């Protein structure tokens, strides 16, 4: 259970990224208009694991990408990128542009169950589990991020508003009806993220905003991205520098 992938384009095999401790921080990139305010190169730091949601790609080429809708909703190239991609269970039967998803590299499918109980996002201690699916990519992504072991989570491009545009890429404007639905969803997500930060704090999970001028900054500490990535390296005591040796010079040395 948990995550599955295709082997030899035919059979599915179970895999696991479950870890109780991770010496890195999660940076979750949402596709809001403010995502354009960051330089993707600033995310390429030791200790930073970048998670991309939906159409944050291709501006952000993350370490892990989440897409829970039909494959036609995303730039097709994403499925052939080398980074890890996670879709919800049920999508494994789909094809896109004549290619079955079984041929796509590093593409995983998450076992999930439909639920209205958002509190299930905090059930992440089992290696062999089923993730909470609330018809929302944000919640299942957070469920998986916690399951992977991350305890410090940062949000980028998390505007929860269409006032500055529909998405950061500006490729396609939403219809009035879809924009109305998005704003309802943003209100729900804003309420959830406030709940998530409060409940997470009780469980040792720290949540930060790296999204300027977002309403999430009313209840999350705002930290500029460069400050956040430096804090990540300090928090995990990530070493830098140090003299480099040739392997033959260290023969017999005990560390």
Secondary structure by P-SEA (a helix, b strand, c coil): ccbbbbccccbbbbbbcccccccbbbbbbccccccccccccccccccbbbbbcccccccccccbbbbccccccccccccccccbbbbcccccccccccccccccccbbbbbccccccccccccccccbbbbbbcccaaaaaaaaaaaacccbbbbccccccccccccccccccccaaaaaaaaaaaaaaaaaaaaaaaaaaaacbbbbbccccccccccbbbbcaaaaaaaaaaaaccccccccccccccccccc
